[in-house]
Amino acid sequence: MDAQVSNTTRKALLVLNCVLLAIGGCGGPLLLRLYFIHGGKRVWLSSFLETAGFPILLLPLSVNYALRRNTPSPSSPATKVISIRWPLFTASAVIGVLTGLDDYLYAYGLARLPVSTSSLIIATQLAFTAGFAFLLVRQRFTSYSINAVVLLSIGAVVLALHTSGDRPNDESNREYVLGFMLTLAASGLYGFILPLVELTYKKAKQVISYTLVMEIQMVMSLFATGFCTVGMLVNNDFKALPREASEFELGKARYYLVLVWSAVIWQFFFLGAIGVIFCASSLLSGIIMAVLLPVTEILAVIFYKESFQSQKGVALALSLWGFVSYFYGEIKHSKKKVEAPDTEMPQNHVP
């Protein structure tokens, strides 16, 4: 009975984290692009916003602590305020610094590229995630997953061959190409980070609970935000904020509103990403991000009137083909599977 409840709770957590990932995965890029197209120019600031919302995690952590304190478990009579231990803290800090670097690469690319183009490039993240998952956590490959990786790679090449088609009028071709390359680098780096988080879970010398997952996210975001804060200080971004706010096309109040909501929405994304890894695997987390691509595409075209040339349509079709291929392979493989997969983390539990 307890096992059944635990399994049900895990499924509920998976759904919750998928929703958080969907909100952050679609809303984050759109809000960040809104900042840039209406006069925002601070790349380090936009990088900072991607993880600066981590203090909101104190609310669910506080509620969780109160519940655990009121319902003590015989196996763990002493309720600790902080669960994370030093080895896991150190690993989370390193991943946090890498996340900060990835934030900068992504923000720089989004400052130069339309959301629709950026999203298609980020779709290659699934290929990177699959490759690093194979190397780090021994994720199994099938002909369907290989097919998905190939199709996604071809889609990126199609975009690369037509990089000037949707270049903004006030932007040089060099800046556009640099934005393209840095977005691709961000995709590859985050494709490495996701399996690295899963490996950290597997190698942790303590039981991984969802409470601990939120603590890990706080540590990662703290160090990522610290990394970007140094960049802001060097670039004098804090001094430039009042002037940029007064020149923002939507007004000063909406400027700060965009910044605050960006920080909140991006925190949904990162918590959802590592939450899905906790409930399932890094590869599934990468797949969900990739599946959000068409939604982000459509929203960008609707809200920002971005052009959608034929090469984007080809890249989108190839990406969707790759996603369908992967999902079909997973469904087919799961029917034949009897044992638990290699990427499953049996030490995890829900508090």
C-alpha positions in Angstrom: 0.0 0.0 0.0 2.8 2.4 1.0 4.6 1.6 -2.2 1.5 2.3 -4.2 1.1 5.7 -2.5 4.7 6.5 -3.1 4.4 5.6 -6.8 1.2 7.8 -7.1 3.0 10.7 -5.4 5.9 10.3 -7.7 3.6 10.5 -10.7 1.9 13.6 -9.3 5.4 15.2 -8.8 6.3 14.3 -12.4 3.2 16.0 -13.7 3.8 19.0 -11.5 7.4 19.4 -12.7 6.4 18.9 -16.3 3.9 21.8 -15.8 6.6 24.0 -14.2 9.0 23.1 -17.0 6.4 24.0 -19.7 5.6 27.4 -18.1 9.3 28.2 -17.8 10.3 26.8 -21.1 7.8 28.8 -23.0 7.5 31.9 -20.9 11.2 32.5 -20.1 12.4 33.0 -23.7 9.4 35.2 -24.5 9.9 37.5 -21.5 13.6 37.7 -22.2 13.0 38.6 -25.8 10.4 41.2 -24.7 13.2 42.8 -22.7 15.5 43.0 -25.6 13.1 44.1 -28.3 11.8 47.1 -26.2 15.2 48.6 -25.4 16.9 46.2 -23.0 20.6 45.8 -23.8 22.2 44.2 -20.7 23.2 40.6 -21.5 24.6 40.0 -18.1 21.4 41.3 -16.4 19.3 39.0 -18.5 21.6 36.1 -17.6 21.3 37.1 -13.9 17.5 37.0 -14.2 17.5 33.3 -15.3 18.4 32.1 -11.8 17.9 35.1 -9.5 14.4 34.0 -8.5 15.7 31.2 -6.3 14.6 32.8 -3.0 11.0 31.9 -3.9 12.0 28.3 -3.2 12.2 29.2 0.5 8.4 29.2 0.6 7.8 25.5 -0.4 10.9 24.5 1.6 9.5 26.2 4.7 6.1 24.6 4.3 7.8 21.2 3.7 9.9 21.7 6.9 6.8 22.5 9.0 5.0 19.4 7.7 7.9 17.2 8.4 8.3 18.6 11.8 4.7 18.0 12.7 4.7 14.5 11.3 8.1 13.0 12.4 9.2 9.6 10.9 10.4 6.8 13.2 13.4 6.3 10.8 14.4 10.0 11.1 13.2 11.4 14.4 15.3 14.6 14.1 13.9 17.0 11.5 16.7 18.9 9.9 16.3 22.4 8.5 18.9 21.8 5.8 19.3 18.3 4.4 22.1 18.8 1.9 25.6 17.6 2.9 28.9 19.1 1.9 29.8 16.7 -1.0 26.4 17.2 -2.6 26.7 21.0 -1.9 30.0 21.1 -3.6 28.8 19.3 -6.7 25.7 21.5 -6.9 27.9 24.6 -6.6 30.1 23.5 -9.6 27.0 22.7 -11.6 25.7 26.1 -10.6 28.7 27.9 -12.0 28.3 26.0 -15.3 24.6 27.0 -15.3 25.6 30.6 -14.9 27.9 30.4 -17.9 25.2 28.7 -19.9 22.8 31.5 -18.9 25.2 34.1 -20.4 25.6 32.1 -23.7 21.9 31.7 -24.0 21.1 35.3 -23.2 23.6 36.6 -25.6 22.2 34.5 -28.4 18.6 35.5 -27.6 19.7 39.2 -27.7 20.7 38.6 -31.3 18.2 36.1 -32.6 14.4 36.0 -32.9 12.7 33.6 -30.4 11.6 31.2 -33.2 15.2 30.8 -34.5 16.7 30.5 -31.0 14.2 27.9 -30.1 15.0 25.8 -33.2 18.7 25.9 -32.3 18.0 25.0 -28.7 16.2 21.9 -30.1 19.6 20.4 -30.7 20.0 20.2 -26.9 18.2 16.8 -27.1 21.0 15.4 -29.2 23.6 16.7 -26.7 21.6 15.4 -23.8 21.3 12.0 -25.3 25.0 11.8 -26.1 26.1 13.0 -22.6 23.5 10.7 -20.9 25.1 7.8 -22.7 28.6 8.8 -21.5 27.7 9.8 -18.0 24.8 7.6 -16.9 24.9 4.8 -19.5 21.7 5.8 -21.1 20.7 3.2 -23.7 20.4 4.1 -27.4 18.0 2.6 -29.8 17.6 3.1 -33.6 14.8 5.5 -32.9 16.8 7.7 -30.5 19.7 7.7 -33.0 17.3 8.7 -35.7 16.0 11.6 -33.6 19.5 12.9 -33.0 20.3 12.8 -36.7 17.1 14.6 -37.6 17.7 17.3 -35.0 21.2 17.8 -36.3 20.1 18.2 -39.9 17.5 20.7 -38.7 20.2 22.8 -37.1 22.3 22.6 -40.3 19.3 23.8 -42.4 19.1 26.9 -40.1 22.9 27.5 -40.2 22.8 27.6 -44.1 20.2 30.4 -43.9 21.4 32.5 -41.0 20.7 35.9 -42.5 17.1 35.3 -43.5 15.5 36.7 -40.3 18.4 38.9 -39.2 17.1 42.2 -37.6 17.8 45.3 -39.8 19.9 47.0 -37.2 22.2 44.0 -36.7 25.4 43.0 -38.6 25.8 39.6 -40.1 28.8 39.0 -37.8 26.7 39.7 -34.7 23.9 37.4 -36.0 26.3 34.5 -36.7 27.9 35.0 -33.3 24.5 34.8 -31.7 23.8 31.6 -33.6 27.0 30.0 -32.5 26.7 31.0 -28.8 23.1 29.7 -28.7 24.3 26.4 -30.1 27.1 26.4 -27.4 24.4 27.1 -24.8 22.4 24.1 -26.1 25.5 21.8 -25.9 26.4 23.0 -22.4 23.0 22.5 -21.0 22.8 19.2 -22.7 25.8 18.3 -20.6 24.4 19.8 -17.4 21.2 17.7 -17.4 23.0 14.3 -17.3 25.5 15.7 -14.9 22.7 16.5 -12.4 21.4 12.9 -12.9 24.9 11.6 -12.2 25.1 13.7 -9.1 21.8 12.1 -7.9 23.2 8.6 -8.6 26.5 9.2 -6.9 25.2 11.1 -3.9 25.9 9.4 -0.6 22.5 10.4 0.9 18.9 9.6 0.1 17.6 12.0 -2.6 14.2 13.3 -1.7 12.2 16.1 -3.4 13.0 18.4 -0.5 16.7 17.8 -1.3 16.0 18.4 -5.0 14.7 21.9 -4.1 17.8 22.5 -1.9 20.1 21.4 -4.8 18.2 23.9 -7.0 18.8 26.7 -4.5 22.5 26.0 -4.3 22.8 25.8 -8.1 20.9 29.0 -8.6 22.8 30.8 -5.9 26.2 30.0 -7.5 24.8 30.7 -11.0 23.5 34.0 -9.9 26.8 34.8 -8.2 28.6 34.1 -11.4 26.4 36.5 -13.3 26.5 39.1 -10.6 30.3 39.3 -11.1 29.7 39.8 -14.8 27.2 42.6 -14.0 29.6 44.3 -11.7 32.4 44.2 -14.3 30.0 45.5 -17.0 28.5 48.2 -14.7 25.0 46.8 -15.2 23.7 47.9 -11.8 24.6 51.5 -12.4 22.9 51.4 -15.9 19.6 50.0 -14.6 17.9 53.3 -13.7 18.8 54.8 -17.1 17.7 51.8 -19.0 14.4 51.6 -17.1 13.6 55.3 -18.0 14.4 54.6 -21.7 12.4 51.3 -21.8 9.7 51.6 -24.5 7.0 50.1 -22.3 7.7 52.4 -19.4 9.7 52.2 -16.2 7.1 50.3 -14.2 6.7 47.6 -16.8 10.5 47.4 -17.1 10.8 46.3 -13.5 7.7 44.1 -13.9 9.4 42.3 -16.9 12.5 41.7 -14.8 10.7 40.3 -11.8 8.5 38.0 -13.8 11.4 36.8 -15.8 13.2 35.8 -12.6 10.1 33.9 -11.4 9.3 32.2 -14.6 12.9 31.1 -15.2 13.0 29.5 -11.7 10.0 27.4 -12.7 12.0 26.2 -15.7 15.1 25.1 -13.7 13.1 23.6 -10.8 11.0 21.7 -13.4 14.0 20.5 -15.2 15.8 18.9 -12.2 12.5 17.8 -10.8 11.8 15.7 -13.9 15.3 14.2 -13.6 14.4 13.3 -10.0 11.2 11.6 -11.1 12.4 10.0 -14.3 15.7 10.8 -16.1 17.8 13.6 -17.7 16.9 12.4 -21.1 13.1 12.8 -20.4 13.8 16.3 -19.1 15.6 17.1 -22.4 12.8 15.6 -24.5 10.1 17.7 -22.7 12.1 20.8 -23.4 12.3 19.9 -27.0 8.6 19.1 -27.2 7.9 22.6 -26.0 9.6 24.0 -29.2 6.4 24.2 -31.4 4.6 26.0 -28.6 7.3 28.6 -28.2 7.5 28.9 -32.0 3.8 29.7 -32.3 3.7 32.1 -29.4 6.7 34.0 -30.8 5.0 34.4 -34.2 1.7 35.5 -32.6 3.1 38.0 -30.0 6.2 39.3 -31.7 5.1 39.0 -35.4 8.3 37.2 -36.2 8.7 35.9 -39.7 8.6 32.2 -40.4 10.5 31.4 -43.5 10.5 28.1 -45.3 13.8 27.0 -43.8 12.3 27.3 -40.3 9.4 25.2 -41.4 11.8 22.5 -42.7 13.8 22.6 -39.5 10.6 22.5 -37.4 9.3 19.5 -39.4 12.6 17.7 -39.0 12.6 18.4 -35.2 9.0 17.2 -34.8 9.9 14.1 -36.8 12.8 13.4 -34.5 10.6 13.8 -31.4 7.9 11.5 -32.8 10.6 9.0 -33.7 12.1 9.1 -30.1 8.7 8.8 -28.4 7.7 5.9 -30.6 10.9 4.1 -29.8 10.4 4.7 -26.1 6.9 3.4 -26.1 7.9 0.3 -28.1 10.9 -0.3 -25.8 8.9 0.1 -22.6 6.5 -2.7 -23.7 9.4 -5.1 -24.0 11.1 -4.0 -20.8 10.7 -6.1 -17.7 13.5 -4.8 -15.5 14.1 -1.3 -14.3 16.2 0.9 -16.7 19.8 1.7 -15.9 18.9 5.4 -15.5 16.4 4.7 -12.7 17.4 6.0 -9.3 16.0 3.6 -6.7 17.5 5.4 -3.8 15.2 8.4 -4.4 12.1 8.8 -2.3 9.4 11.4 -1.7 9.4 12.8 1.8 
